[in-house]
Amino acid sequence: MNEFQVAIIGGGPAGYTAAECAGKAGLSVVLFEKKNVGGVCLNEGCIPTKTLLYSAKIFDYTKHGKQYGITVPESSFDLKQIVMRKAKVVRKLVLGIKARLKAENVTIVEGEAQILDAHHIQCKEETYSCENLVICTGSDTFVPPIPGVSEVDYWTHREALDNKEVPASLVIVGGGVIGMEFASFFSSLGVQVTIVEMLDKIIGPMDRELSAMLQAEYAKRGIRFLLSAKVVGISQDESGFTVSYENAEGSASVTAEKLLMSVGRRPVTTGFGLENLQLELNGRNIKVDEHMQSSVPGVYVCGDLNGVSLLAHTAVREAEVAIHHIIGQDDRMSYRAIPSVVYTNPEIAGVGLTEEEAEKKGIAHKVVKLPMAFSGRFVAENEGVNGVCKLVLAEDDTVLGAHILGNPASELIVLAGMAIEKGMKVNEWKQYVFPHPTVGEIFREF
Ligand SMILES: Cc1cc2nc3c(=O)[nH]c(=O)nc-3n(C[C@H](O)[C@H](O)[C@H](O)COP(=O)(O)OP(=O)(O)OC[C@H]3O[C@@H](n4cnc5c(N)ncnc54)[C@H](O)[C@@H]3O)c2cc1C
């Protein structure tokens, strides 16, 4: 009875995509999910953060409408309602995913799965057998063992998303993507935000020049950045949280009403019998081939769990590749053009090589860049805001990387990703007719 062609553990973007894809292909599928279908992305990650950020963006527009000839005499916000709307959006999308899985006859088992071996899974006293196993159990927040951190009542992204009271001040440990998105949100609501970051720049691997421009924009809006600052201690008392750090000038500390720990995420590899499979590792990551198959035939590892990219869109593509391999369809995973986006306002997005990576790897390259003001649409919609589109090109003009600061970078970056994936040269964009006026026309200007 409990026999399936494909068993999938984890119902996040990797798991639900694998389930839908396998169901569509006519395979019998069981999907195990211990918390909420939709995983981190839908329930406590990509979607809820972007929903909050959209409310903040609207609030920002009301404050700056004057630049566009619009006067909003008094604008205010209700954080409770913003958070309630976020819950509604999440609910709607989760129901949508469930309906799609039902339509493909996927059996959803709510409960924590335990891997017995490559063909047997246990969940709630029942044993399920499968021909193929796709493991998509994701990642969790990593909190480094900073002295004092375990004794204080800090926020992770979960508490920050559900918080309904506006604090006067917030210190964020970690200036990566998630840290910057929350900094943007709370700063728009008038919270005094400080970011403490160990690196000498924000948003880690993003283009250095564009990251610095984004930082300067947010510094202008009042966010305090403490870079190259190593956090050495955390404490809490009735006045709030104190984060002690060391930098080139010595030791100092910053105090705020709330503390958000946002240092990074790590794959969760224990507690569900993964060790029973004895999968080979590749450094700290689980080794998979270009079909997402692990060292054990018939066992696939997709999404954050394999540790390669930790992004929802990578998870989705990896899951498709895995199922295509199971059904014998030729498909391979490529990591050459995975876009990274930070949904601040303005957005910043990048794909392919950065200038710094090309230099480090000794790849012959040239850099060309244009102000976003080359796009008429950008000028029409971005009063007093600067943006940049930067391309990293091979010597023969093949596009190796693209980096954009300016709205809507998240929507534009896919064009550059396609060019990189297809090995296009920069002038090939000119062969296509872009709708006018669009911000994407910037690519035709190079
Ligand atoms: C605040 C925040 C914002 C983010 N924003 C973005 C963004 O804008 N864009 C982006 O691309 N990425 C973003 N991410 C990252 C994104 O959420 C993840 O990359 C994505 O969710 C990974 O998908 P996944 O399927 O691998 O794992 P997950 O989404 O983590 O899903 C794994 C699922 O497996 C379930 N599970 C685990 N173990 C078991 C078990 N033993 N039995 C049954 N079920 C199990 C879990 O309950 C979970 O539902 C964000 C993350 C956070 C935290």
The ligand as a Tripos MOL2 file, in Angstrom:
@<TRIPOS>MOLECULE
LIG
   53    58     1     0     0
SMALL
NO_CHARGES

@<TRIPOS>ATOM
      1 C1         14.0540   35.5850    5.9660 C.3       1 LIG1
      2 C2         14.4210   34.8250    4.7300 C.ar      1 LIG1
      3 C3         14.2600   35.4220    3.4940 C.ar      1 LIG1
      4 C4         14.5910   34.7350    2.3440 C.ar      1 LIG1
      5 N1         14.4080   35.3560    1.1430 N.ar      1 LIG1
      6 C5         14.7330   34.7050    0.0160 C.ar      1 LIG1
      7 C6         14.5260   35.3080   -1.2500 C.ar      1 LIG1
      8 O1         14.0540   36.4330   -1.3580 O.2       1 LIG1
      9 N2         14.8380   34.6110   -2.3630 N.ar      1 LIG1
     10 C7         15.3880   33.3480   -2.2820 C.ar      1 LIG1
     11 O2         15.6720   32.7530   -3.3230 O.2       1 LIG1
     12 N3         15.5880   32.7400   -1.0880 N.ar      1 LIG1
     13 C8         15.2780   33.3860    0.0450 C.ar      1 LIG1
     14 N4         15.4460   32.7540    1.2490 N.ar      1 LIG1
     15 C9         15.9960   31.3840    1.2490 C.3       1 LIG1
     16 C10        14.8940   30.3780    0.8820 C.3       1 LIG1
     17 O3         13.8630   30.4670    1.8160 O.3       1 LIG1
     18 C11        15.4850   28.9740    0.8440 C.3       1 LIG1
     19 O4         16.5720   28.9590   -0.0490 O.3       1 LIG1
     20 C12        14.4500   27.9710    0.3850 C.3       1 LIG1
     21 O5         13.3320   27.9420    1.2330 O.3       1 LIG1
     22 C13        15.0840   26.5800    0.3200 C.3       1 LIG1
     23 O6         14.1240   25.6620   -0.0880 O.3       1 LIG1
     24 P1         14.2370   24.1280    0.3340 P.3       1 LIG1
     25 O7         13.1120   23.4510   -0.3290 O.co2     1 LIG1
     26 O8         15.6060   23.6380    0.1010 O.co2     1 LIG1
     27 O9         14.0790   24.1070    1.9230 O.3       1 LIG1
     28 P2         13.0170   24.7120    2.9160 P.3       1 LIG1
     29 O10        12.2470   25.8020    2.3310 O.co2     1 LIG1
     30 O11        13.8170   24.9740    4.1560 O.co2     1 LIG1
     31 O12        12.0310   23.5110    3.1770 O.3       1 LIG1
     32 C14        12.4300   22.3540    3.8380 C.3       1 LIG1
     33 C15        11.2070   21.7210    4.4280 C.3       1 LIG1
     34 O13        11.5470   20.4220    4.8940 O.3       1 LIG1
     35 C16        10.7940   20.1520    6.0590 C.3       1 LIG1
     36 N5         11.4940   19.0680    6.7700 N.ar      1 LIG1
     37 C17        12.7410   19.0940    7.2690 C.ar      1 LIG1
     38 N6         13.0580   17.8970    7.7980 N.ar      1 LIG1
     39 C18        11.9650   17.1080    7.6230 C.ar      1 LIG1
     40 C19        11.6850   15.7540    7.9580 C.ar      1 LIG1
     41 N7         12.5700   14.9720    8.5560 N.pl3     1 LIG1
     42 N8         10.4520   15.2750    7.6470 N.ar      1 LIG1
     43 C20         9.5240   16.0450    7.0260 C.ar      1 LIG1
     44 N9          9.7630   17.3210    6.7040 N.ar      1 LIG1
     45 C21        10.9710   17.8470    6.9790 C.ar      1 LIG1
     46 C22        10.8150   21.4940    6.7790 C.3       1 LIG1
     47 O14         9.7650   21.5740    7.7220 O.3       1 LIG1
     48 C23        10.6450   22.4660    5.6230 C.3       1 LIG1
     49 O15         9.2950   22.7730    5.4050 O.3       1 LIG1
     50 C24        15.1070   33.4080    2.4270 C.ar      1 LIG1
     51 C25        15.2570   32.7850    3.6730 C.ar      1 LIG1
     52 C26        14.9150   33.4910    4.8110 C.ar      1 LIG1
     53 C27        15.0710   32.8100    6.1360 C.3       1 LIG1
@<TRIPOS>BOND
     1     1     2 1
     2     2     3 ar
     3     2    52 ar
     4     3     4 ar
     5     4     5 ar
     6     4    50 ar
     7     5     6 ar
     8     6     7 ar
     9     6    13 1
    10     7     8 2
    11     7     9 ar
    12     9    10 ar
    13    10    11 2
    14    10    12 ar
    15    12    13 ar
    16    13    14 ar
    17    14    15 1
    18    14    50 ar
    19    15    16 1
    20    16    17 1
    21    16    18 1
    22    18    19 1
    23    18    20 1
    24    20    21 1
    25    20    22 1
    26    22    23 1
    27    23    24 1
    28    24    25 2
    29    24    26 1
    30    24    27 1
    31    27    28 1
    32    28    29 2
    33    28    30 1
    34    28    31 1
    35    31    32 1
    36    32    33 1
    37    33    34 1
    38    33    48 1
    39    34    35 1
    40    35    36 1
    41    35    46 1
    42    36    37 ar
    43    36    45 ar
    44    37    38 ar
    45    38    39 ar
    46    39    40 ar
    47    39    45 ar
    48    40    41 1
    49    40    42 ar
    50    42    43 ar
    51    43    44 ar
    52    44    45 ar
    53    46    47 1
    54    46    48 1
    55    48    49 1
    56    50    51 ar
    57    51    52 ar
    58    52    53 1
@<TRIPOS>SUBSTRUCTURE
     1 LIG1         1 GROUP 0 **** ****
